[in-house]
Protein backbone atom coordinates (compact mmCIF):
# COMPACT_ATOMS: atom_id res chain seq x y z
CA UNK A 1 0.00 0.00 0.00
CA UNK A 2 1.26 3.42 -0.78
CA UNK A 3 2.06 5.93 1.88
CA UNK A 4 -0.88 8.22 1.25
CA UNK A 5 -3.37 5.46 1.87
CA UNK A 6 -1.99 4.80 5.28
CA UNK A 7 -1.86 8.46 6.17
CA UNK A 8 -4.83 10.36 4.81
CA UNK A 9 -4.26 14.11 4.73
CA UNK A 10 -4.80 15.36 8.26
CA UNK A 11 -7.10 18.23 7.29
CA UNK A 12 -9.70 15.93 5.79
CA UNK A 13 -12.50 14.95 8.14
CA UNK A 14 -13.89 11.54 7.40
CA UNK A 15 -17.57 11.15 8.22
CA UNK A 16 -18.23 10.24 11.81
CA UNK A 17 -18.11 6.55 12.51
CA UNK A 18 -15.79 5.82 9.56
CA UNK A 19 -13.53 2.90 10.07
CA UNK A 20 -10.22 2.58 8.34
CA UNK A 21 -9.95 3.12 4.65
CA UNK A 22 -13.12 4.10 2.92
CA UNK A 23 -11.57 5.78 -0.04
CA UNK A 24 -10.49 4.63 -3.48
CA UNK A 25 -7.10 5.18 -5.05
CA UNK A 26 -7.31 6.36 -8.63
CA UNK A 27 -4.56 6.97 -11.11
CA UNK A 28 -5.39 9.98 -13.25
CA UNK A 29 -2.76 9.90 -15.95
CA UNK A 30 0.08 9.75 -16.95
CA UNK A 31 -1.55 9.57 -20.37
CA UNK A 32 -5.16 10.32 -19.80
CA UNK A 33 -7.09 12.14 -22.53
CA UNK A 34 -8.25 14.71 -20.01
CA UNK A 35 -4.78 15.69 -18.85
CA UNK A 36 -3.47 17.25 -22.10
CA UNK A 37 0.07 16.13 -21.55
CA UNK A 38 2.02 13.68 -19.48
CA UNK A 39 0.78 14.27 -15.95
CA UNK A 40 0.14 11.64 -13.36
CA UNK A 41 -2.03 12.26 -10.36
CA UNK A 42 -2.58 9.63 -7.74
CA UNK A 43 -5.94 10.62 -6.37
CA UNK A 44 -7.49 9.39 -3.20
CA UNK A 45 -11.20 9.69 -3.79
CA UNK A 46 -14.25 9.32 -1.64
CA UNK A 47 -16.90 8.64 -4.25
CA UNK A 48 -16.48 11.53 -6.66
CA UNK A 49 -14.78 13.77 -4.16
CA UNK A 50 -11.01 14.11 -3.95
CA UNK A 51 -9.54 13.51 -0.53
CA UNK A 52 -5.93 14.00 -1.49
CA UNK A 53 -3.85 14.18 -4.64
CA UNK A 54 -0.23 13.41 -5.20
CA UNK A 55 1.45 14.44 -8.43
CA UNK A 56 4.21 12.60 -10.20
CA UNK A 57 6.20 14.65 -12.67
CA UNK A 58 9.27 14.06 -14.79
CA UNK A 59 7.96 11.71 -17.46
CA UNK A 60 9.46 13.80 -20.22
CA UNK A 61 12.55 15.07 -18.44
CA UNK A 62 15.28 15.62 -21.03
CA UNK A 63 18.15 16.99 -18.92
CA UNK A 64 18.24 20.38 -20.64
CA UNK A 65 20.26 21.96 -17.86
CA UNK A 66 22.96 19.32 -18.25
CA UNK A 67 22.98 19.49 -22.03
CA UNK A 68 23.25 23.26 -21.90
CA UNK A 69 26.55 22.97 -20.04
CA UNK A 70 28.17 21.61 -23.19
CA UNK A 71 26.67 23.92 -25.75
CA UNK A 72 27.61 27.35 -27.03
CA UNK A 73 24.93 29.97 -26.42
CA UNK A 74 23.29 29.89 -29.82
CA UNK A 75 22.76 26.12 -29.60
CA UNK A 76 20.78 26.47 -26.39
CA UNK A 77 17.96 28.37 -28.10
CA UNK A 78 16.43 25.18 -29.53
CA UNK A 79 16.37 23.71 -26.02
CA UNK A 80 14.28 26.63 -24.80
CA UNK A 81 11.77 25.98 -27.60
CA UNK A 82 10.90 22.76 -25.92
CA UNK A 83 10.05 24.21 -22.54
CA UNK A 84 6.69 25.88 -23.02
CA UNK A 85 6.09 24.77 -26.58
CA UNK A 86 2.77 26.62 -26.83
CA UNK A 87 4.66 29.90 -26.83
CA UNK A 88 8.23 29.05 -27.80
CA UNK A 89 9.06 32.51 -29.17
CA UNK A 90 8.80 33.98 -25.67
CA UNK A 91 11.28 31.40 -24.39
CA UNK A 92 13.62 32.06 -27.31
CA UNK A 93 13.52 35.82 -26.80
CA UNK A 94 13.97 35.41 -23.06
CA UNK A 95 17.08 33.37 -23.69
CA UNK A 96 18.48 35.84 -26.22
CA UNK A 97 17.91 38.67 -23.78
CA UNK A 98 19.66 36.73 -21.01
CA UNK A 99 22.68 36.28 -23.26
CA UNK A 100 22.54 39.92 -24.31
CA UNK A 101 22.52 40.95 -20.66
CA UNK A 102 25.61 38.87 -19.96
CA UNK A 103 27.40 39.98 -23.10
CA UNK A 104 26.37 43.62 -22.79
CA UNK A 105 24.67 43.76 -26.18
CA UNK A 106 22.36 46.70 -26.85
CA UNK A 107 19.59 45.93 -29.29
CA UNK A 108 18.20 48.60 -31.63
CA UNK A 109 14.70 49.87 -30.88
CA UNK A 110 13.26 48.39 -34.05
CA UNK A 111 14.42 44.94 -32.95
CA UNK A 112 12.77 45.44 -29.57
CA UNK A 113 9.46 46.35 -31.17
CA UNK A 114 9.59 43.43 -33.57
CA UNK A 115 10.29 41.18 -30.61
CA UNK A 116 7.36 42.62 -28.71
CA UNK A 117 5.09 41.83 -31.66
CA UNK A 118 6.27 38.24 -31.79
CA UNK A 119 6.14 37.73 -28.03
CA UNK A 120 2.62 39.09 -27.77
CA UNK A 121 1.47 36.96 -30.69
CA UNK A 122 2.91 33.98 -28.83
CA UNK A 123 1.09 35.01 -25.68
CA UNK A 124 -2.18 35.17 -27.60
CA UNK A 125 -1.55 31.74 -29.13
CA UNK A 126 -0.82 30.28 -25.71
CA UNK A 127 -3.80 31.85 -23.93
CA UNK A 128 -6.00 30.87 -26.82
CA UNK A 129 -5.12 27.21 -26.40
CA UNK A 130 -5.43 27.31 -22.64
CA UNK A 131 -8.78 29.08 -22.57
CA UNK A 132 -10.33 27.03 -25.31
CA UNK A 133 -9.16 23.82 -23.62
CA UNK A 134 -10.88 24.95 -20.44
CA UNK A 135 -13.96 25.15 -22.64
CA UNK A 136 -13.37 21.64 -24.00
CA UNK A 137 -12.97 20.23 -20.52
CA UNK A 138 -16.23 21.75 -19.44
CA UNK A 139 -17.99 20.28 -22.46
CA UNK A 140 -17.87 23.04 -25.09
CA UNK A 141 -15.84 22.01 -28.10
CA UNK A 142 -16.84 24.54 -30.75
CA UNK A 143 -14.88 27.44 -29.30
CA UNK A 144 -11.70 25.39 -29.45
CA UNK A 145 -12.19 24.45 -33.07
CA UNK A 146 -13.10 27.97 -34.05
CA UNK A 147 -10.05 29.72 -32.61
CA UNK A 148 -7.63 27.16 -34.06
CA UNK A 149 -7.80 29.07 -37.35
CA UNK A 150 -6.24 32.06 -35.68
CA UNK A 151 -3.57 30.12 -33.93
CA UNK A 152 -2.78 28.80 -37.39
CA UNK A 153 -2.49 32.37 -38.65
CA UNK A 154 -0.09 33.19 -35.82
CA UNK A 155 1.96 30.12 -36.71
CA UNK A 156 2.04 31.27 -40.33
CA UNK A 157 3.47 34.57 -39.18
CA UNK A 158 6.21 32.70 -37.31
CA UNK A 159 6.80 30.69 -40.43
CA UNK A 160 7.31 33.82 -42.50
CA UNK A 161 9.95 34.98 -40.06
CA UNK A 162 11.86 31.88 -39.02
CA UNK A 163 10.57 29.05 -41.16
CA UNK A 164 9.11 26.87 -38.44
CA UNK A 165 5.91 26.76 -36.49
CA UNK A 166 6.02 25.02 -33.14
CA UNK A 167 9.62 24.80 -32.00
CA UNK A 168 10.53 28.06 -33.56
CA UNK A 169 14.17 28.80 -32.71
CA UNK A 170 13.23 32.33 -33.69
CA UNK A 171 15.66 35.22 -33.53
CA UNK A 172 19.34 35.34 -32.71
CA UNK A 173 21.46 36.96 -30.06
CA UNK A 174 21.22 40.62 -31.06
CA UNK A 175 18.10 40.46 -33.18
CA UNK A 176 16.42 38.41 -35.86
CA UNK A 177 17.90 36.10 -38.46
CA UNK A 178 16.21 38.06 -41.23
CA UNK A 179 13.97 41.06 -41.62
CA UNK A 180 10.21 40.59 -41.51
CA UNK A 181 9.00 39.95 -45.04
CA UNK A 182 6.14 41.96 -46.57
CA UNK A 183 4.08 38.74 -46.35
CA UNK A 184 4.66 38.63 -42.60
CA UNK A 185 3.35 42.16 -42.24
CA UNK A 186 0.36 41.36 -44.48
CA UNK A 187 -0.52 38.40 -42.29
CA UNK A 188 -0.09 40.53 -39.21
CA UNK A 189 -2.47 43.11 -40.73
CA UNK A 190 -4.97 40.37 -41.38
CA UNK A 191 -4.62 39.07 -37.86
CA UNK A 192 -5.09 42.48 -36.30
CA UNK A 193 -8.15 43.12 -38.47
CA UNK A 194 -9.91 39.81 -37.94
CA UNK A 195 -8.88 38.57 -34.53
CA UNK A 196 -10.73 41.10 -32.31
CA UNK A 197 -14.05 39.98 -33.78
CA UNK A 198 -13.17 36.33 -33.25
CA UNK A 199 -12.05 36.85 -29.69
CA UNK A 200 -15.26 38.73 -28.98
CA UNK A 201 -17.30 35.86 -30.32
CA UNK A 202 -15.20 33.32 -28.45
CA UNK A 203 -15.72 35.13 -25.17
CA UNK A 204 -19.40 35.48 -25.99
CA UNK A 205 -19.70 31.72 -26.23
CA UNK A 206 -18.60 31.24 -22.64
CA UNK A 207 -18.61 34.32 -20.52
CA UNK A 208 -22.27 34.33 -19.47
CA UNK A 209 -22.95 30.72 -20.33
CA UNK A 210 -24.63 29.27 -17.31
CA UNK A 211 -23.11 25.81 -17.65
CA UNK A 212 -19.63 27.22 -18.06
CA UNK A 213 -20.03 29.60 -15.15
CA UNK A 214 -21.31 26.95 -12.81
CA UNK A 215 -18.56 24.58 -13.80
CA UNK A 216 -15.77 27.10 -13.25
CA UNK A 217 -16.79 29.62 -10.60
CA UNK A 218 -15.48 28.59 -7.22
CA UNK A 219 -13.46 25.67 -8.55
CA UNK A 220 -9.72 25.53 -7.96
CA UNK A 221 -9.62 28.84 -6.10
CA UNK A 222 -6.67 30.08 -4.07
CA UNK A 223 -6.04 33.15 -1.97
CA UNK A 224 -3.44 35.73 -2.96
CA UNK A 225 -1.39 34.96 0.11
CA UNK A 226 -1.23 31.23 -0.56
CA UNK A 227 -0.57 31.84 -4.23
CA UNK A 228 2.42 34.02 -3.45
CA UNK A 229 3.71 31.48 -0.98
CA UNK A 230 3.43 28.82 -3.65
CA UNK A 231 5.41 30.96 -6.07
CA UNK A 232 2.54 31.55 -8.49
CA UNK A 233 3.28 34.02 -11.26
CA UNK A 234 1.59 35.09 -14.46
CA UNK A 235 -2.16 34.95 -15.07
CA UNK A 236 -2.64 32.44 -12.25
CA UNK A 237 -1.27 34.90 -9.72
CA UNK A 238 -3.07 37.86 -11.27
CA UNK A 239 -6.37 35.97 -11.02
CA UNK A 240 -5.95 36.10 -7.25
CA UNK A 241 -5.70 39.89 -7.36
CA UNK A 242 -1.94 40.52 -7.31
CA UNK A 243 -0.87 42.81 -10.13
CA UNK A 244 2.59 41.35 -10.61
CA UNK A 245 3.73 41.35 -14.22
CA UNK A 246 7.41 41.17 -15.18
CA UNK A 247 6.73 43.34 -18.23
CA UNK A 248 5.83 46.16 -15.87
CA UNK A 249 7.93 45.59 -12.76
CA UNK A 250 11.22 44.88 -14.55
CA UNK A 251 10.62 46.06 -18.11
CA UNK A 252 12.73 44.40 -20.78
CA UNK A 253 12.77 44.76 -24.53
CA UNK A 254 11.34 48.32 -24.42
CA UNK A 255 8.02 47.25 -22.89
CA UNK A 256 8.17 50.59 -21.07
CA UNK A 257 7.41 52.29 -24.41
CA UNK A 258 3.99 50.72 -24.80
CA UNK A 259 0.90 51.26 -22.75
CA UNK A 260 -1.24 48.46 -21.41
CA UNK A 261 -3.20 47.43 -18.32
CA UNK A 262 -2.65 44.47 -16.05
CA UNK A 263 -5.96 42.67 -15.61
CA UNK A 264 -6.52 41.09 -12.20
CA UNK A 265 -9.14 38.80 -10.75
CA UNK A 266 -10.21 38.40 -7.16
CA UNK A 267 -10.90 34.81 -6.15
CA UNK A 268 -8.19 33.05 -8.13
CA UNK A 269 -10.61 30.36 -9.27
CA UNK A 270 -10.91 28.74 -12.69
CA UNK A 271 -13.32 31.39 -13.97
CA UNK A 272 -11.05 34.25 -12.87
CA UNK A 273 -8.04 32.66 -14.50
CA UNK A 274 -10.04 32.27 -17.68
CA UNK A 275 -11.20 35.89 -17.56
CA UNK A 276 -7.71 37.23 -16.83
CA UNK A 277 -6.34 35.38 -19.85
CA UNK A 278 -9.04 36.77 -22.11
CA UNK A 279 -8.38 40.29 -20.95
CA UNK A 280 -4.66 39.75 -21.45
CA UNK A 281 -5.34 38.84 -25.05
CA UNK A 282 -7.07 42.21 -25.52
CA UNK A 283 -4.10 43.89 -23.90
CA UNK A 284 -1.71 41.95 -26.11
CA UNK A 285 -3.59 43.20 -29.15
CA UNK A 286 -3.18 46.73 -27.84
CA UNK A 287 0.53 46.16 -27.36
CA UNK A 288 0.97 44.66 -30.81
CA UNK A 289 -0.83 47.58 -32.41
CA UNK A 290 1.37 50.11 -30.62
CA UNK A 291 4.58 48.23 -31.38
CA UNK A 292 3.51 47.80 -35.00
CA UNK A 293 2.87 51.54 -35.31
CA UNK A 294 6.33 52.21 -33.92
CA UNK A 295 7.87 49.78 -36.39
CA UNK A 296 6.06 51.50 -39.25
CA UNK A 297 7.39 54.87 -38.09
CA UNK A 298 10.98 53.90 -38.95
CA UNK A 299 12.03 55.18 -42.34
CA UNK A 300 15.00 54.88 -44.68
CA UNK A 301 17.96 52.85 -43.44
CA UNK A 302 16.44 52.52 -39.97
CA UNK A 303 13.53 50.58 -41.40
CA UNK A 304 15.97 47.90 -42.52
CA UNK A 305 17.54 47.32 -39.11
CA UNK A 306 16.74 43.89 -37.72
CA UNK A 307 19.77 43.04 -35.60
CA UNK A 308 22.45 44.65 -33.49
CA UNK A 309 25.96 44.96 -34.79
CA UNK A 310 27.64 42.18 -32.81
CA UNK A 311 29.75 40.10 -35.19
CA UNK A 312 31.05 37.92 -32.31
CA UNK A 313 27.61 36.47 -31.72
CA UNK A 314 25.43 37.23 -34.68
CA UNK A 315 25.87 34.90 -37.65
CA UNK A 316 26.74 36.87 -40.81
CA UNK A 317 24.53 36.47 -43.91
CA UNK A 318 25.51 33.46 -46.02
CA UNK A 319 26.17 35.66 -49.04
CA UNK A 320 28.91 37.45 -47.12
CA UNK A 321 30.35 34.21 -45.76
CA UNK A 322 31.01 33.04 -49.31
CA UNK A 323 32.54 36.28 -50.48
CA UNK A 324 34.13 38.10 -47.53
CA UNK A 325 37.02 37.00 -45.35
CA UNK A 326 35.83 38.66 -42.15
CA UNK A 327 32.36 37.17 -42.37
CA UNK A 328 33.85 33.75 -43.02
CA UNK A 329 36.02 33.98 -39.91
CA UNK A 330 33.12 34.97 -37.69
CA UNK A 331 30.92 32.32 -39.20
CA UNK A 332 33.53 29.67 -38.46
CA UNK A 333 34.19 30.88 -34.93
CA UNK A 334 30.53 31.04 -34.02
CA UNK A 335 29.60 27.68 -35.53
CA UNK A 336 32.54 25.94 -33.87
CA UNK A 337 31.60 27.53 -30.55
CA UNK A 338 35.00 29.14 -30.16
CA UNK A 339 33.91 32.42 -28.64
CA UNK A 340 34.60 32.96 -24.97
CA UNK A 341 31.97 34.80 -23.06
CA UNK A 342 32.58 37.12 -20.12
CA UNK A 343 32.51 35.55 -16.66
CA UNK A 344 29.53 36.50 -14.54
CA UNK A 345 26.19 35.55 -13.13
CA UNK A 346 22.96 36.76 -14.65
CA UNK A 347 19.36 36.25 -13.73
CA UNK A 348 16.95 37.46 -16.34
CA UNK A 349 13.25 36.84 -16.46
CA UNK A 350 10.49 37.47 -18.92
CA UNK A 351 6.75 37.32 -18.57
CA UNK A 352 6.05 33.98 -20.16
CA UNK A 353 2.52 33.04 -21.12
CA UNK A 354 2.05 31.10 -17.89
CA UNK A 355 4.28 33.03 -15.53
CA UNK A 356 7.72 34.36 -14.83
CA UNK A 357 10.18 32.45 -16.96
CA UNK A 358 13.65 32.98 -15.54
CA UNK A 359 17.12 32.10 -16.76
CA UNK A 360 19.93 31.87 -14.23
CA UNK A 361 23.13 31.75 -16.22
CA UNK A 362 26.56 31.32 -14.65
CA UNK A 363 29.55 31.76 -16.89
CA UNK A 364 33.14 31.09 -15.84
CA UNK A 365 34.49 32.81 -18.92
CA UNK A 366 34.40 29.67 -21.04
CA UNK A 367 32.61 28.92 -24.26
CA UNK A 368 29.61 27.23 -22.73
CA UNK A 369 27.60 28.10 -19.62
CA UNK A 370 29.07 26.79 -16.38
CA UNK A 371 25.55 26.35 -15.11
CA UNK A 372 22.18 27.22 -16.53
CA UNK A 373 19.00 26.98 -14.54
CA UNK A 374 15.54 27.60 -15.89
CA UNK A 375 12.94 28.99 -13.56
CA UNK A 376 9.97 27.15 -15.03
CA UNK A 377 6.77 28.77 -13.77
CA UNK A 378 4.48 25.77 -14.06
CA UNK A 379 6.90 23.42 -12.31
CA UNK A 380 6.70 25.75 -9.35
CA UNK A 381 2.96 26.35 -9.23
CA UNK A 382 1.91 22.80 -10.02
CA UNK A 383 2.81 21.97 -6.42
CA UNK A 384 -0.34 23.75 -5.36
CA UNK A 385 -2.51 21.39 -7.39
CA UNK A 386 -3.18 19.09 -4.49
CA UNK A 387 -4.23 22.02 -2.31
CA UNK A 388 -6.41 23.39 -5.12
CA UNK A 389 -8.26 20.17 -5.75
CA UNK A 390 -8.64 18.63 -2.31
CA UNK A 391 -12.33 18.54 -1.56
CA UNK A 392 -13.46 19.10 -5.14
CA UNK A 393 -14.99 16.67 -7.62
CA UNK A 394 -12.84 14.75 -10.08
CA UNK A 395 -14.43 16.51 -13.06
CA UNK A 396 -13.61 19.91 -11.52
CA UNK A 397 -10.04 18.82 -10.90
CA UNK A 398 -9.70 18.25 -14.64
CA UNK A 399 -10.83 21.81 -15.35
CA UNK A 400 -8.49 23.11 -12.65
CA UNK A 401 -5.62 21.33 -14.33
CA UNK A 402 -6.30 22.82 -17.74
CA UNK A 403 -6.99 26.28 -16.37
CA UNK A 404 -3.60 26.33 -14.64
CA UNK A 405 -2.02 26.15 -18.10
CA UNK A 406 0.37 23.34 -17.25
CA UNK A 407 2.79 22.44 -19.99
CA UNK A 408 4.58 19.15 -19.42
CA UNK A 409 7.56 20.18 -21.52
CA UNK A 410 8.23 23.15 -19.33
CA UNK A 411 7.58 21.36 -16.08
CA UNK A 412 9.94 18.49 -16.72
CA UNK A 413 12.64 20.49 -18.51
CA UNK B 1 13.23 53.32 2.68
CA UNK B 2 14.67 52.42 -0.67
CA UNK B 3 16.39 49.04 -0.75
CA UNK B 4 19.71 50.08 -2.23
CA UNK B 5 22.61 47.59 -2.14
CA UNK B 6 24.29 49.74 0.53
CA UNK B 7 21.20 49.75 2.69
CA UNK B 8 20.76 45.98 2.34
CA UNK B 9 24.40 45.42 3.20
CA UNK B 10 24.16 47.65 6.27
CA UNK B 11 21.05 45.94 7.54
CA UNK B 12 22.48 42.47 7.05
CA UNK B 13 25.83 43.38 8.60
CA UNK B 14 24.04 44.92 11.55
CA UNK B 15 22.23 41.66 12.12
CA UNK B 16 24.75 39.01 11.10
CA UNK B 17 28.10 40.78 11.35
CA UNK B 18 31.00 38.89 9.86
CA UNK B 19 28.82 36.03 8.75
CA UNK B 20 27.88 38.10 5.73
CA UNK B 21 30.42 37.41 3.01
CA UNK B 22 31.13 37.92 -0.68
CA UNK B 23 28.82 40.90 -1.02
CA UNK B 24 28.57 42.12 -4.58
CA UNK B 25 26.16 43.67 -7.00
CA UNK B 26 26.42 42.14 -10.42
CA UNK B 27 24.19 42.93 -13.37
CA UNK B 28 21.96 44.91 -11.07
CA UNK B 29 21.39 42.19 -8.50
CA UNK B 30 22.57 42.39 -4.89
CA UNK B 31 24.20 39.12 -4.01
CA UNK B 32 25.76 37.76 -0.81
CA UNK B 33 26.87 34.61 0.94
CA UNK B 34 26.10 33.36 4.45
CA UNK B 35 27.19 30.23 6.32
CA UNK B 36 25.02 27.23 5.50
CA UNK B 37 23.88 26.80 9.10
CA UNK B 38 22.41 30.31 9.10
CA UNK B 39 20.34 30.02 5.94
CA UNK B 40 16.98 29.81 7.69
CA UNK B 41 17.79 32.60 10.13
CA UNK B 42 18.70 34.90 7.28
CA UNK B 43 15.68 33.93 5.18
CA UNK B 44 13.41 34.48 8.18
CA UNK B 45 14.98 37.86 8.88
CA UNK B 46 14.60 38.91 5.27
CA UNK B 47 11.00 37.69 5.33
CA UNK B 48 9.90 39.26 8.60
CA UNK B 49 11.71 42.57 8.69
CA UNK B 50 9.14 45.32 7.99
CA UNK B 51 11.56 47.19 5.74
CA UNK B 52 12.98 44.22 3.83
CA UNK B 53 9.98 41.93 3.27
CA UNK B 54 11.57 39.48 0.87
CA UNK B 55 8.55 37.23 0.79
CA UNK B 56 8.64 35.74 -2.66
CA UNK B 57 11.01 32.89 -3.41
CA UNK B 58 11.62 33.26 -7.12
CA UNK B 59 14.07 30.47 -7.60
CA UNK B 60 16.11 27.92 -5.74
CA UNK B 61 18.86 25.86 -7.33
CA UNK B 62 22.33 24.46 -6.73
CA UNK B 63 25.72 24.76 -8.42
CA UNK B 64 28.68 22.40 -8.19
CA UNK B 65 32.22 23.78 -7.92
CA UNK B 66 34.45 20.67 -7.67
CA UNK B 67 37.61 22.72 -7.15
CA UNK B 68 36.52 24.44 -3.94
CA UNK B 69 37.52 21.96 -1.27
CA UNK B 70 35.06 21.76 1.60
CA UNK B 71 32.54 24.01 -0.11
CA UNK B 72 31.84 22.23 -3.33
CA UNK B 73 28.09 22.68 -3.50
CA UNK B 74 26.34 26.01 -3.55
CA UNK B 75 22.63 26.51 -2.99
CA UNK B 76 21.36 29.71 -4.55
CA UNK B 77 18.17 31.46 -3.48
CA UNK B 78 16.65 34.23 -5.55
CA UNK B 79 14.32 36.33 -3.45
CA UNK B 80 12.01 39.11 -4.50
CA UNK B 81 10.40 41.94 -2.57
CA UNK B 82 7.30 42.43 -4.68
CA UNK B 83 6.23 45.66 -3.02
CA UNK B 84 9.43 47.53 -3.69
CA UNK B 85 10.38 45.37 -6.64
CA UNK B 86 13.89 44.44 -5.54
CA UNK B 87 15.52 41.12 -6.25
CA UNK B 88 18.42 39.66 -4.27
CA UNK B 89 20.49 36.52 -4.48
CA UNK B 90 21.64 34.55 -1.45
CA UNK B 91 24.18 31.78 -1.58
CA UNK B 92 25.31 29.15 0.85
CA UNK B 93 28.11 26.66 0.38
CA UNK B 94 28.33 23.15 1.81
CA UNK B 95 30.77 20.27 1.82
CA UNK B 96 29.94 17.64 -0.76
CA UNK B 97 30.65 14.90 1.78
CA UNK B 98 28.02 16.25 4.12
CA UNK B 99 25.61 18.39 2.12
CA UNK B 100 23.13 19.21 4.86
CA UNK B 101 21.02 22.34 4.46
CA UNK B 102 17.94 23.35 6.42
CA UNK B 103 14.80 23.28 4.36
CA UNK B 104 12.94 26.49 3.56
CA UNK B 105 9.61 24.74 3.12
CA UNK B 106 8.21 26.16 6.36
CA UNK B 107 8.64 29.67 4.98
CA UNK B 108 7.88 29.07 1.33
CA UNK B 109 5.58 26.33 0.06
CA UNK B 110 7.20 26.81 -3.33
CA UNK B 111 10.50 25.54 -1.92
CA UNK B 112 9.09 22.04 -1.64
CA UNK B 113 9.53 20.84 -5.21
CA UNK B 114 12.45 23.12 -5.90
CA UNK B 115 14.34 21.51 -3.04
CA UNK B 116 13.36 18.08 -4.27
CA UNK B 117 14.70 19.01 -7.69
CA UNK B 118 17.92 20.29 -6.14
CA UNK B 119 18.27 17.07 -4.16
CA UNK B 120 17.54 15.07 -7.27
CA UNK B 121 20.30 16.65 -9.31
CA UNK B 122 22.91 17.60 -6.72
CA UNK B 123 22.21 15.46 -3.67
CA UNK B 124 21.73 18.35 -1.29
CA UNK B 125 20.15 16.90 1.85
CA UNK B 126 17.46 19.34 2.93
CA UNK B 127 17.10 18.68 6.63
CA UNK B 128 13.46 18.74 7.73
CA UNK B 129 11.97 18.51 4.26
CA UNK B 130 8.57 16.78 4.43
CA UNK B 131 9.06 14.58 1.38
CA UNK B 132 12.64 14.61 0.16
CA UNK B 133 12.72 12.19 -2.75
CA UNK B 134 13.61 12.34 -6.41
CA UNK B 135 11.24 14.28 -8.59
CA UNK B 136 12.33 14.42 -12.22
CA UNK B 137 14.64 11.41 -12.40
CA UNK B 138 13.75 7.77 -11.81
CA UNK B 139 13.67 6.70 -8.20
CA UNK B 140 16.23 3.91 -8.71
CA UNK B 141 18.93 6.33 -9.79
CA UNK B 142 21.95 6.13 -7.49
CA UNK B 143 23.88 9.24 -8.46
CA UNK B 144 23.29 12.96 -8.79
CA UNK B 145 23.55 13.73 -12.49
CA UNK B 146 24.17 17.46 -12.56
CA UNK B 147 27.36 17.19 -10.54
CA UNK B 148 30.43 17.95 -12.58
CA UNK B 149 31.93 14.48 -12.20
CA UNK B 150 29.38 13.26 -14.73
CA UNK B 151 30.46 15.02 -17.87
CA UNK B 152 28.49 14.79 -21.05
CA UNK B 153 30.10 12.80 -23.80
CA UNK B 154 33.20 14.42 -25.22
CA UNK B 155 32.27 15.37 -28.75
CA UNK B 156 35.78 14.76 -30.00
CA UNK B 157 36.16 11.23 -28.64
CA UNK B 158 37.63 8.80 -31.13
CA UNK B 159 37.13 5.43 -29.49
CA UNK B 160 33.75 4.95 -31.12
CA UNK B 161 33.26 2.92 -34.22
CA UNK B 162 32.80 5.75 -36.67
CA UNK B 163 31.02 3.61 -39.17
CA UNK B 164 28.11 3.31 -36.80
CA UNK B 165 27.74 7.08 -36.70
CA UNK B 166 28.12 7.90 -40.36
CA UNK B 167 31.65 9.23 -39.91
CA UNK B 168 33.61 6.32 -41.35
Interface residues (C-beta under 8 A of the other chain):
Chain A: X57 X58 X61 X63 X65 X66 X67 X69 X70 X101 X102 X226 X228 X229 X230 X231 X242 X244 X249 X250 X344 X345 X346 X347 X349 X356 X358 X360 X362 X370 X371 X373 X375 X379 X380 X381 X382 X383 X384 X412 X413
Chain B: X26 X27 X29 X31 X55 X56 X57 X58 X59 X61 X63 X64 X76 X78 X82 X85 X87 X89 X108 X109 X110 X112 X113 X114 X117 X121 X135 X136 X137 X145 X146 X151 X152 X155
